[in-house]
């Protein structure tokens, strides 16, 4: 069931990065860009990968890039675009701004996957993380319906799905931290670059 040829890795990199002031996916950290860290975390688990982004500079990573099918509609549209182009039922979806993400954490999502579930996501503290999750392609029609109705909030969509949530242990929570601002980046470097 969880053989890697049955899983696609979808990296969401379509955000505006307003709070960072520069393209988050291309921010360097420990000798690699954020996007490369996410690619490395996904690679052992998936057969196919795609990046959802309108930015052609991501083509240098040698991974299929697909543009947002619905422009300026946020992560929900990014998820829709990624699932639309995926050829597999199971999809590991990760945003580009989690440079500490690792393979073993993503493996947990797959280990908890069951046929009855539409998605498996993490929770850190009291916050769920629908941008680091396993999604089934079968949710595509209901995702489209919500977008058509003008809804843009990913969490609103997640509330309609059969979901399993894995609460992260305190000692691994930092792997799922998303880096949105220069301050976040400085804190990351201070904490983990010793």
C-alpha positions as CSV (number, residue, x, y, z in Angstrom):
1,X,0.0,0.0,0.0
2,X,2.7,2.5,1.0
3,X,5.2,1.5,-1.7
4,X,6.9,4.6,-2.9
5,X,5.7,4.3,-6.5
6,X,2.2,4.9,-5.1
7,X,3.1,8.2,-3.5
8,X,3.7,11.6,-5.0
9,X,5.5,14.4,-3.2
10,X,3.9,17.8,-3.7
11,X,5.8,20.9,-2.6
12,X,3.7,24.0,-2.2
13,X,5.9,27.0,-3.1
14,X,3.4,29.4,-4.6
15,X,3.2,31.9,-1.7
16,X,4.0,35.5,-1.9
17,X,6.6,35.4,0.9
18,X,5.4,38.9,2.0
19,X,6.5,38.5,5.6
20,X,10.0,37.2,4.6
21,X,10.5,40.0,2.0
22,X,12.1,37.5,-0.4
23,X,11.3,34.1,-1.9
24,X,11.1,31.7,1.1
25,X,11.8,28.6,-1.1
26,X,15.2,30.0,-2.1
27,X,16.4,31.1,1.3
28,X,19.7,29.5,2.0
29,X,20.2,27.4,5.2
30,X,23.1,25.1,6.0
31,X,24.4,25.1,2.4
32,X,21.1,24.4,0.7
33,X,17.9,26.4,-0.1
34,X,14.7,25.7,1.9
35,X,13.2,24.0,-1.1
36,X,16.2,21.6,-1.4
37,X,15.8,20.6,2.3
38,X,12.2,19.7,1.6
39,X,13.1,17.8,-1.6
40,X,15.7,15.8,0.4
41,X,13.1,14.9,3.1
42,X,10.6,13.7,0.5
43,X,12.9,11.9,-1.9
44,X,13.3,8.6,-0.1
45,X,9.5,8.2,0.2
46,X,8.2,9.1,-3.2
47,X,8.6,8.1,-6.8
48,X,7.3,11.4,-8.3
49,X,7.6,14.9,-7.1
50,X,6.1,18.1,-8.2
51,X,6.4,21.8,-7.2
52,X,3.3,24.0,-7.3
53,X,4.6,27.5,-8.2
54,X,4.3,30.1,-10.9
55,X,8.0,30.9,-10.5
56,X,10.1,29.5,-13.4
57,X,13.4,29.8,-11.4
58,X,12.3,26.6,-9.5
59,X,12.9,24.7,-12.8
60,X,16.6,24.5,-11.9
61,X,15.7,21.8,-9.3
62,X,14.8,19.4,-12.1
63,X,11.4,18.6,-10.7
64,X,8.1,19.0,-12.6
65,X,6.7,22.4,-11.8
66,X,3.0,23.1,-12.2
67,X,1.4,26.5,-12.0
68,X,-1.5,27.3,-9.8
69,X,-4.7,26.4,-11.7
70,X,-6.5,29.1,-9.8
71,X,-4.4,32.2,-9.3
72,X,-4.0,34.1,-6.0
73,X,-6.2,31.8,-4.0
74,X,-3.8,30.6,-1.4
75,X,-2.7,27.2,-0.2
76,X,-6.1,25.6,-0.9
77,X,-5.7,26.3,-4.6
78,X,-2.1,25.1,-4.3
79,X,-3.3,21.8,-2.9
80,X,-5.9,21.5,-5.6
81,X,-3.3,22.2,-8.4
82,X,-0.9,19.6,-6.9
83,X,-3.5,16.9,-6.5
84,X,-4.9,17.6,-10.0
85,X,-1.5,16.9,-11.6
86,X,-0.7,13.9,-9.3
87,X,-0.9,10.5,-10.8
88,X,-1.3,8.7,-7.4
89,X,-4.0,8.4,-4.8
90,X,-1.6,9.1,-2.0
91,X,0.2,12.4,-1.8
92,X,2.7,13.8,0.7
93,X,2.1,17.6,0.7
94,X,4.7,19.8,2.2
95,X,5.1,23.6,2.1
96,X,8.5,25.0,1.1
97,X,9.1,26.8,4.4
98,X,10.0,23.9,6.7
99,X,13.7,23.4,6.2
100,X,14.1,21.1,9.2
101,X,11.5,18.6,7.9
102,X,12.9,15.1,7.7
103,X,12.1,11.8,6.1
104,X,11.3,9.9,9.3
105,X,8.6,12.5,10.3
106,X,7.0,12.2,6.9
107,X,7.1,8.5,7.2
108,X,4.9,8.8,10.2
109,X,2.2,10.3,8.1
110,X,2.3,7.3,5.7
111,X,2.4,4.8,8.6
112,X,-0.9,6.2,9.9
113,X,-2.5,6.2,6.5
114,X,-5.7,4.0,6.1
115,X,-8.1,3.5,3.2
116,X,-10.9,5.3,5.0
117,X,-8.9,8.5,5.6
118,X,-8.9,11.5,3.3
119,X,-5.8,13.0,5.0
120,X,-3.3,12.5,7.8
121,X,-1.8,15.7,9.3
122,X,0.4,16.7,12.2
123,X,-0.4,18.8,15.2
124,X,2.2,20.8,17.2
125,X,1.0,22.1,20.5
126,X,-2.6,23.1,19.8
127,X,-2.0,23.9,16.1
128,X,-2.8,21.5,13.3
129,X,-0.5,21.5,10.3
130,X,-2.5,20.9,7.1
131,X,0.6,22.0,5.0
132,X,2.6,19.0,6.2
133,X,0.1,16.2,5.5
134,X,-0.8,13.1,3.4
135,X,-3.8,13.7,1.2
136,X,-5.8,11.4,-1.1
137,X,-6.4,12.5,-4.6
138,X,-10.1,11.5,-4.3
139,X,-10.7,14.8,-2.4
140,X,-10.2,16.8,-5.6
141,X,-13.9,17.3,-6.5
142,X,-14.8,18.6,-3.0
143,X,-11.7,20.8,-3.0
144,X,-12.8,22.3,-6.4
145,X,-16.4,22.8,-5.1
146,X,-15.1,24.8,-2.1
147,X,-12.8,26.9,-4.3
148,X,-15.7,27.5,-6.7
149,X,-17.8,28.8,-3.8
150,X,-15.1,31.4,-3.0
151,X,-13.6,29.7,0.0
152,X,-9.9,30.1,0.4
153,X,-9.1,28.7,3.8
154,X,-7.4,25.4,3.8
155,X,-8.5,24.6,7.4
156,X,-12.2,25.1,6.4
157,X,-11.7,22.4,3.8
158,X,-9.8,20.1,6.2
159,X,-12.8,20.3,8.6
160,X,-14.9,18.5,5.9
161,X,-12.5,15.6,5.5
162,X,-12.0,12.2,7.2
163,X,-8.8,13.2,9.1
164,X,-6.3,11.6,11.4
165,X,-4.1,14.0,13.4
166,X,-0.8,12.9,14.8
167,X,0.4,15.0,17.8
168,X,4.1,15.6,17.5
169,X,6.3,14.7,20.5
170,X,7.9,17.8,22.0
171,X,11.4,16.7,21.0
172,X,10.6,16.6,17.3
173,X,8.2,19.6,17.0
174,X,11.1,21.9,15.8
175,X,11.2,19.8,12.5
176,X,7.8,21.1,11.6
177,X,8.4,24.8,12.3
178,X,7.7,27.0,9.3
179,X,10.0,29.9,8.7
180,X,8.0,33.0,7.6
181,X,10.1,36.0,8.6
182,X,13.8,37.0,8.9
183,X,13.3,36.9,12.6
184,X,12.2,33.2,12.4
185,X,15.3,32.6,10.3
186,X,17.6,34.2,12.8
187,X,16.0,32.2,15.6
188,X,16.5,29.0,13.6
189,X,20.1,29.8,13.0
190,X,20.7,30.7,16.7
191,X,19.0,27.6,18.0
192,X,20.3,24.9,15.6
193,X,23.5,26.1,14.1
194,X,25.9,25.3,16.9
